[in-house]
């Protein structure tokens, strides 16, 4: 955890090669609703230039509790349902605190 109590998260999802466009649309639709969540300080979706199947969310939350509440929101639950069968592997979620 950072000195100010905030949490940084990198969440990666890898689309099946034939599902990149659909996964991109689903993930893009998640951004605005998540940015409006209490405790969401920053939420960006990135797509790898060298590997278009590779997506990453770079997130900053006010607290670990705010990030955990994100997993209970209707928009995230709907997104996870929509992604069923479209990803090459399970999403990877890594949580970080600023060292300096």
Buried (B, 14 or more C-beta within 10 A) or exposed (E): EEEEEBBBBBBBBBBBEEBBEBBBEBBEEBBEBBEEBEBBBEBEBEBEEEEBBBBBBEBBBBBBEBBEBBEEBEBBEBBBEBBEEBBEEEBEBEBEEEEE
